[in-house]
Amino acid sequence: MSKIMYDYIENYIRKLIPEEQGFLKELEQYAKDNNVPIVQKETAKFLQLMVTIKRPLKILELGTAIGYSAILMATNSEAHITSIDRSEEMVNIALQNIHKYGMDKRINVILGDCMESLKGLKDEYDIIFIDAGKGHYEDFFNECLRMLKKDGIVIADNVLFRGMVANRELLQRRKITIVKRMKSYLDMVSNDKNLITSVIPMGDGIAVTTRR
Ligand SMILES: C[S@@+](CC[C@H](N)C(=O)[O-])C[C@H]1O[C@@H](n2cnc3c(N)ncnc32)[C@H](O)[C@@H]1O
C-alpha cells in the first residue's frame, strides 16, 4: 500500500471508485503488465474531478508515460493538453495511444527533459500537472509559475513519496536526495505568501497550489 494513510481507508476508497471502461482500462492493464508508473486510481479520480470543476482550456503535464493521465484529462474536459516526457520509448507508446483514442488534435506530446522543454513554452495554462522528476519539482514549479494563468492551479503528484517525506523511519537511503528536495518543494509552496497550497494524503500525496 502507499504508506500515506491507513490501509483500510485506502482499500475502502479504492473500492468506491468504479472500474474504468474501454480504452482507459486497457491502458491501466498495460501499465500494470509493463510496470509503467501511472497515477493511482484515487489520483485519477481527483484529476477527473479537478478538470470537471475547473473546465480548463489549456493543460500542461510534466510526465506523459503512456499517455494515461493526459487521455483521462482530455476525455473529461475540452482542454488542449501539452505533455512532456524525456523517454523516447514512452513518448512513442503515448503517441500511439493518443492516436488510437482519436486525441491527436487535443494532446501534444513534447519529447525532452522537462526543464529544457519548459523554457521553450510561452502559453498560459489553467492547470499544470507535475508528475515527472521527483527531485526537481521546485525548479519545475518556478519555471511553470510564469505560465500559470492568474487563477490557474498546479497539481503535483507523489509529494509524500511512499510516506518517506513525512516519516524518517520509512526513509530509504538511496531516496534521501529526492525526499529532501520534495520537502523543500512543499515548504516553498506552503510558506510563500503569494500562494495557497493544500497537501492531500491521497494516492502518493498530492499538493494543489494556486495564487492568492
Ligand atoms: C509517473 S510517470 C508519468 C505518468 C503519467 N502522468 C500518467 O499518470 O499516466 C513519470 C514520467 O516522467 C518522465 N520523466 C522523469 N523525469 C523527467 C524529466 N526530468 N523530464 C521529462 N520527463 C521525465 C519519465 O520518463 C516517466 O515516463
PDBQT file of the ligand as one rigid body, heavy atoms in Angstrom, charges set to zero:
ROOT
HETATM    1  C1  LIG A 301       4.977   8.765 -13.219  1.00  0.00    +0.000 C 
HETATM    2  S1  LIG A 301       5.350   8.774 -14.900  1.00  0.00    +0.000 S 
HETATM    3  C2  LIG A 301       4.066   9.781 -15.565  1.00  0.00    +0.000 C 
HETATM    4  C3  LIG A 301       2.730   9.110 -15.508  1.00  0.00    +0.000 C 
HETATM    5  C4  LIG A 301       1.613   9.832 -16.237  1.00  0.00    +0.000 C 
HETATM    6  N1  LIG A 301       1.460  11.189 -15.775  1.00  0.00    +0.000 N 
HETATM    7  C5  LIG A 301       0.313   9.078 -16.023  1.00  0.00    +0.000 C 
HETATM    8  O1  LIG A 301      -0.173   9.093 -14.883  1.00  0.00    +0.000 OA
HETATM    9  O2  LIG A 301      -0.204   8.480 -16.951  1.00  0.00    +0.000 OA
HETATM   10  C6  LIG A 301       6.735   9.826 -14.963  1.00  0.00    +0.000 C 
HETATM   11  C7  LIG A 301       7.309  10.062 -16.357  1.00  0.00    +0.000 C 
HETATM   12  O3  LIG A 301       8.171  11.178 -16.268  1.00  0.00    +0.000 OA
HETATM   13  C8  LIG A 301       9.267  11.007 -17.137  1.00  0.00    +0.000 C 
HETATM   14  N2  LIG A 301      10.360  11.847 -16.605  1.00  0.00    +0.000 N 
HETATM   15  C9  LIG A 301      11.059  11.684 -15.456  1.00  0.00    +0.000 A 
HETATM   16  N3  LIG A 301      11.912  12.712 -15.284  1.00  0.00    +0.000 NA
HETATM   17  C10 LIG A 301      11.744  13.542 -16.343  1.00  0.00    +0.000 A 
HETATM   18  C11 LIG A 301      12.328  14.773 -16.728  1.00  0.00    +0.000 A 
HETATM   19  N4  LIG A 301      13.268  15.362 -15.998  1.00  0.00    +0.000 N 
HETATM   20  N5  LIG A 301      11.908  15.336 -17.889  1.00  0.00    +0.000 NA
HETATM   21  C12 LIG A 301      10.964  14.722 -18.662  1.00  0.00    +0.000 A 
HETATM   22  N6  LIG A 301      10.367  13.570 -18.339  1.00  0.00    +0.000 NA
HETATM   23  C13 LIG A 301      10.746  12.991 -17.193  1.00  0.00    +0.000 A 
HETATM   24  C14 LIG A 301       9.533   9.517 -17.148  1.00  0.00    +0.000 C 
HETATM   25  O4  LIG A 301      10.120   9.139 -18.378  1.00  0.00    +0.000 OA
HETATM   26  C15 LIG A 301       8.124   8.929 -16.924  1.00  0.00    +0.000 C 
HETATM   27  O5  LIG A 301       7.565   8.500 -18.152  1.00  0.00    +0.000 OA
ENDROOT
TORSDOF 0
